[in-house]
């Protein structure tokens, strides 16, 4: 018995309905480092390159604390968005993180400022070495697959 769900997409356009990688995971804090490794940890999975551009502008520069307040808030938001993106991919760290470009333009007479930031790095999943030792001492249970009726295997 197959059950088809209504989809907003037309006939012939199917989306992958498998569970996204982040659905079953509980991602805590996403670490960010300019190093190519995380000290005291082992990278277990590489999720891909992160390369993102962010643009922010304001017409109330003085009210936001001037240039320093504007830039501080913007960079904090950039870090939060990169962490959220990596968490959505199922990762818990960004290694080789770099802010390649930061262009800031200001017009103090009009109380305006604009900033463009480009960040990149590698999204990964890591496990602390102390956690690896605990996992290696626990023996996994045997995986038993129920057989199909009639002994046939369907793929």
C-alpha positions as CSV (number, residue, x, y, z in Angstrom):
1,X,0.0,0.0,0.0
2,X,1.4,3.4,-1.0
3,X,0.3,6.6,0.4
4,X,0.9,9.8,-1.7
5,X,0.8,13.2,-0.1
6,X,-0.3,16.3,-1.9
7,X,2.6,18.4,-3.0
8,X,2.7,22.0,-4.2
9,X,5.1,20.8,-6.9
10,X,3.7,19.6,-10.3
11,X,3.8,16.1,-11.7
12,X,7.3,14.7,-12.3
13,X,8.9,17.0,-9.7
14,X,9.7,15.0,-6.6
15,X,11.5,16.2,-3.6
16,X,13.7,14.0,-1.5
17,X,11.4,13.2,1.4
18,X,14.0,11.6,3.6
19,X,14.7,13.0,7.0
20,X,17.1,15.9,6.9
21,X,20.4,15.3,8.7
22,X,19.5,17.7,11.4
23,X,16.2,16.2,12.3
24,X,17.4,13.6,14.7
25,X,20.5,15.4,16.0
26,X,20.8,17.7,18.9
27,X,23.4,20.3,18.1
28,X,24.6,22.3,21.0
29,X,27.1,25.1,20.5
30,X,28.7,25.3,17.0
31,X,32.4,25.9,17.4
32,X,34.2,28.3,15.1
33,X,38.0,28.3,14.7
34,X,40.5,29.5,12.1
35,X,42.5,26.3,12.7
36,X,42.2,23.4,10.4
37,X,41.5,21.1,13.4
38,X,39.9,21.3,16.8
39,X,42.3,20.7,19.6
40,X,41.4,17.6,21.7
41,X,38.8,16.4,19.1
42,X,38.6,14.2,16.0
43,X,36.7,15.3,12.9
44,X,34.3,12.5,12.0
45,X,32.5,14.0,9.0
46,X,33.1,16.7,6.5
47,X,29.9,18.5,5.4
48,X,31.2,20.9,2.9
49,X,32.5,24.4,2.3
50,X,30.7,27.4,3.7
51,X,31.1,30.6,1.7
52,X,28.6,33.3,2.6
53,X,28.2,37.1,1.9
54,X,26.3,39.4,4.2
55,X,25.3,43.0,3.6
56,X,23.9,45.4,6.2
57,X,23.1,49.0,6.0
58,X,21.6,51.6,8.4
59,X,20.2,55.0,8.2
60,X,20.4,55.5,12.0
61,X,24.1,55.1,12.7
62,X,24.2,57.4,15.7
63,X,21.3,55.7,17.4
64,X,23.0,52.3,17.0
65,X,26.1,53.4,18.9
66,X,28.1,54.8,16.0
67,X,30.4,52.9,13.8
68,X,31.6,50.6,16.6
69,X,28.1,49.7,17.7
70,X,27.0,49.0,14.2
71,X,30.0,46.8,13.3
72,X,29.9,44.9,16.6
73,X,26.2,44.1,16.2
74,X,26.7,43.1,12.5
75,X,29.6,40.8,13.2
76,X,27.8,39.1,16.0
77,X,24.8,38.5,13.7
78,X,27.2,37.1,11.0
79,X,28.6,34.6,13.5
80,X,25.1,33.6,14.6
81,X,23.9,33.1,11.0
82,X,27.0,31.0,10.1
83,X,26.5,28.9,13.3
84,X,22.8,28.4,12.5
85,X,23.6,27.4,8.9
86,X,26.1,24.8,10.1
87,X,23.7,23.5,12.7
88,X,21.0,23.1,10.0
89,X,23.5,21.0,8.0
90,X,23.9,18.8,11.0
91,X,27.4,20.0,11.9
92,X,28.8,21.2,15.2
93,X,31.9,23.1,14.0
94,X,33.4,25.4,11.4
95,X,37.1,24.9,10.9
96,X,39.4,27.0,8.7
97,X,37.1,29.9,9.4
98,X,38.2,33.2,7.7
99,X,36.6,36.6,7.2
100,X,38.0,37.2,3.7
101,X,36.5,40.6,3.1
102,X,35.0,43.4,5.1
103,X,34.0,46.5,3.2
104,X,32.7,49.4,5.3
105,X,31.3,52.7,3.9
106,X,30.1,55.6,6.0
107,X,28.3,58.9,5.3
108,X,28.2,60.6,8.7
109,X,26.4,63.7,7.3
110,X,23.4,61.5,6.4
111,X,23.8,59.2,9.5
112,X,24.3,56.2,7.1
113,X,26.6,53.3,6.9
114,X,26.9,50.1,4.8
115,X,29.0,47.0,5.4
116,X,29.7,43.9,3.3
117,X,31.3,40.8,4.9
118,X,32.4,37.6,3.2
119,X,33.1,34.6,5.4
120,X,34.2,31.0,4.6
121,X,35.2,27.8,6.2
122,X,34.5,24.1,6.3
123,X,31.5,22.7,8.1
124,X,32.3,19.5,10.0
125,X,31.1,17.1,12.7
126,X,33.6,16.5,15.5
127,X,33.8,14.3,18.6
128,X,35.9,15.0,21.6
129,X,38.7,12.5,22.3
130,X,37.3,11.9,25.8
131,X,33.9,11.0,24.3
132,X,35.6,8.6,21.8
133,X,37.2,6.7,24.6
134,X,33.8,6.2,26.3
135,X,32.3,5.1,23.0
136,X,35.1,2.6,22.3
137,X,34.7,0.9,25.7
138,X,31.0,0.3,25.0
139,X,30.5,-2.7,22.7
140,X,27.7,-2.2,20.1
141,X,24.9,-4.7,20.0
142,X,24.6,-6.9,17.0
143,X,22.4,-5.5,14.3
144,X,19.7,-7.9,13.3
145,X,17.7,-7.3,10.2
146,X,14.3,-9.0,9.9
147,X,14.1,-11.1,6.8
148,X,11.4,-10.6,4.2
149,X,8.6,-13.1,3.8
150,X,9.6,-15.9,1.5
151,X,13.3,-15.2,2.1
152,X,13.5,-12.6,-0.7
153,X,15.4,-9.4,-0.3
154,X,13.9,-6.4,-2.0
155,X,15.9,-3.3,-2.8
